[in-house]
Amino acid sequence: MGPSAAVWDYRAGNEITKDWNGIDQVVLRNPQGASARVSLHGGQVTSWRNEHGEELLFTSSKAIFKPPKAMRGGIPICFPQFGNCGSLEQHGFARNKIWAIDDSSPPLLPNDSDGKSFIDLLLKPSEEDLRCWPNSFEFRLRVSLATDGDLTLTSRIRNVNGKPFSFSFAYHTYLSVSDICEVRIEGLETVDYLDNLCRRERFTEQGDAITFETELDRVYVSSPNVIAVLDHEKKRTYVIRKEGLPDAVVWNPWEKKSKAMVDIGDEEYKQMICVDGAAIEKPVSLKPGEEWTGRLQLSVVPSSFCSEHLNL
């Protein structure tokens, strides 16, 4: 989009443009040159770049960018379910809805606002949503980009129903890597996981790190709040910090499944890894008026910094 198509969010100084479907997207920038792009389709972060302009999130070259299909890449939000069960579409409906910019959320606190760019979004259920999932909610999402380039997503889900409800949740984070065979994940050693390739049978992680030689699809339950994804070739490490999200999903489709998926290239599994902050094994339950908060913070450090300094 050219400059004439851009407007500015008066609250945070963010650029608001439209994608090729005419859907608003918000561009966050920090003074150092890092950026993040958030689409109102799904409240989905579609891009996160460091101060050198390098893309840190994976997006498939065959991704479908047309509602109601969720885009393959970035950080789709899975709510009110993760996976595929019951009458709801896979991973729930939040990632396929048009969100609104939320002008009612409070601004950043003064000591938290220096150089930080953020956007607040709001999702409420439509009549169609209530027919397939009859629970009234308010879902507020804040996406912020810090001075140091860290990306933080904070979700607040409030029950405005007359009765309790439960949900599962995940930030389905596609990280860009140089070669999946050169990636290792630290911080999940000795943690129990549910293996989705073995009918969700429960196992305990035995390795000193997770490495990749074949398809992997696991939910690590009651996992630590700090996880490191080391990319040896690029000599950088993604550090994932999570709050209110007891579980972590690790997924790579590998070659066979990639060839069966229409919205990912046959070889693109080599350049991606999904590591999600999630609440899956024990669904979140909210009584009327209660609110849940789940926060995910992503940062990048040189691999030499890991992992003894990360309190894994």
N, C-alpha and C positions, 0 to 999 in steps of 0.2 A: 504494500500500500504506500502511496506517496504521502508526503507531509500534509497535503491539503485534506487527506482523509482522516487525519488524526485529530483527536480532541484530548483534553486534559482533565484528569480527575482532580477537582478542586481541593479535596481533602489531603491527598498524598502526593500530588505532582506527578501522577503516573500518566503515561501515554495510553490512550484507548483507541484501538484501530479495529477494523473489521477483517475477518478472514474471507476466503473466496466464496463462502456460503452466506456471507453477510452477517455472521455472528460476531458479537463484540469479543475482543480479547484485550487484556490489560498487560502492558509491558512495564515491569519493575526494573529500575536501574539503580546502581549505587555509584558513589563518586569515583570509585576505582575502575569502573567500566564493566563490572559483572552485570548480568541481566537475567531475568526470568520472565516467561510469558505464560499467562493464565487465560484459558478460554472459558467463557461463560457456558459453553457446551460441556456439561459434566463438572464444572469447577476444576477442570483438569489442567495441571501444570504441563505444558507441552514443550517447554525449553528451559534449560538452566545453563548459562554460560559463565565461565570464569572471566577474570579481568583481561585475559588474552584472547577472548572470543571463542574459546574451545567449548564445544557442546559436551555436556556431562551426562545428559540423559539420552537414551536410545529411542529412536523412532524408526519404525520399519519403512523402507522405501515403497512398500506396497500397502501402507496404512490407508484405510478408508476414512476420509475426512468429511463424511456426510451423515448428519443426524438421520435416524436415531442410533446409528452404529457408533460405538465407542472407538476412539483412535487407538491403534496398536502402538503404544509407546508412551513416554512421559510418565505421569503419575495419575492414573485413573483412580477414582475413589469408589471403593466397593462398599455399598450400603443399600438395603439393610441385611444383605447376606453376602457371604463369600462362597464362591462355588456355584453349584447348580443343583437345586433341590426345590421341591414344591412347585407352586404356580408362578413364582417369580422368575424373571429372566436371569441368566447367569451373572453372578456378581452384583445382583440387585439393579435398581433403576437410577440411582443417583448419578452415575457416570454418563447417562444418556439424556438427562434433563437439562433445560436451559435455566441457569441460576440467575439471580438478580444481584446487582451491586447493593450492598447493605450499608445504608447511610446512618443506621441507628446505632452501630457498634461504637464503643468509646475509642478515642484516638490512643496512640501509643503513649505510655507514660514518658515524662520528659527525660528521665535517665535511660530510657530504652529507645529513644527516637533518633539519636544522632546518626545521620547518614543512613538510616534504615528506611527502606521503601516497603509499603505493604498495601494489600487490597483486602477488603472484607466482602464476602459473598454470602448469599442467603438462599436456602432451598426450603420451600414448603410443599406439602403433597398436593397434587392435583386430584380432581375427582377420579380420574383414571387410576392414579396411584392408590387411592383409598379403596377402590374396588378390589385390587389384587393384594393390597396389604393395608387392612383397615385400622391404621393407627395414625393419629395426628401428631406431627412433630414440627419443630423448627430446627434446621441444621444450619449453623453458622460456621463459616470457614474463613480463617485468616491465613493468607500466604504472605510471608515477609522475607525480604532479602536484606541481609545485614551488611555493614560496612566491610566485614572480612569476607563477604561472598557466601556465607552460610545461608541455606534455604530452610525455612521453617514453615510447616503446615500445622495449624491448630484447628481442630474440629470440636465444636460444642453442639451436642444434640440434646434437645429438651423435649420431654414428654408433655405435650399440651392436650393429651387424651384424657378421657374420663376413666381409663383403666390402664393397668400396667402393660408394657410390651417389652420384648427382647429382640436383640439384633446382633449380627456379627458384622465385622468391619475390617477393612484393610486399606492402607495406602499402597497400591500395586505398583511399586517403584521400579521402572526399567532403567538400570544404569548402563552407560556406554563403557565398554571395555575393549582393549586391543585384541585379545584372543582369549576365549573362555578357557582354553587349556592352560593358560598362564595365570589364571585367577585362583586365589585362595581366600576363604572366608574364615576369620578368626573371631572367637567369642562365643561359639556355640558348642564347644567341646563338652562332652558328658551330658548334654541336654537331651531329653526325650523328644522324639518327633513322631508325628503321624505320617506314614508314607502313603501318599495318594496313588502311587503306582502299585501298591499292595493292599488295596481295599482299606486304606487308613489304619493298617496295622501299626502298633506302637513299637518303636525301637529306641535304643539309646545311641547317640552319636559316639563312635569309638575313636575316630581320628583326632589328631591334634589340630587339624584344620579341615575344612571342606574343600575338596578339589573336584574337578569335573572331567569325566571320561565318557559319560553317557547322560541320557535324560535324567533330570532330577525334579521332583515335585513333592516337597515336604513342608509340614507345618511344625516348627520347633515350638514346643509349648512351655510356658513359664520360663521364657528365655531371658538372658541378661538384657539390660537396657542400653548397652553399648555393643555394637557389632562393627567389625572392620572388614572391608572388601579390598584386598590388595591386588593391584594390577601391576605385575612385575615388569611388563614391557614398557609401560608408560611411567613406571617408578612413582606411582601415586596411589593413595589409599583413600577410599571413601569411608568416612566414619558416620555411622548411623546411630543416632541417639533417640530413644523413644520413651514416652511417658503415657501411662494409661493404656498401653498396648502390650499385653503380656506375652503375645506370641510373635513369631517371625516366620514368614513364608520364604522359602528358597526355591526358585523355579528356573529351569532352562529346558526348552522343548527338544533340543538336539535335532539331529538331521531328519529322522523319519517323520516326526510330528510336524516339523517345520514344512516339509513338502506337502503335508496334508492340510495345511492352513492357508487360506487364500490371501490373508493380509500380512504375510511375512515372507521374505525371500528365502529360498532354499538354503542358502549359506549364512543367513543373517544371525542365526543362533550363536555364531562364533563371536559376534560383537556385542552381546547383551547378557545381562544377568538380572533377574528380578529378586530383590530382597525387600520384603514388605514388613513394616510394622503393622501388627494386626491384633484383633481380639476375635478368636475363632473357636477354640476348644470349649470355652465357657462363655456363651453369649452374654452380652451386657444386658442387664435388666433394669428398667427405669419405672418407678412408680409415677403417678400423675404429679407433674410439677418438678420432677427431678431432672438434673442435667448431668451429662457425661462429657468429659474432655479427653481427647486423645491427641498427643503432639508428636510430630516427627521432625527431627533436625538433621539435615544433611550437610556435611562439610568435607573438604578435600585437603589432605596434607601429603607432603612427600613421604614415600614409603619408608625412607630411613627413619622417619619419626615413629613408626609403629614397631611393635605393638606394646612395648613395655611402658610407653608413656600414656596409654589410653585407658588404663585401669580396666582392661578386659577381664 
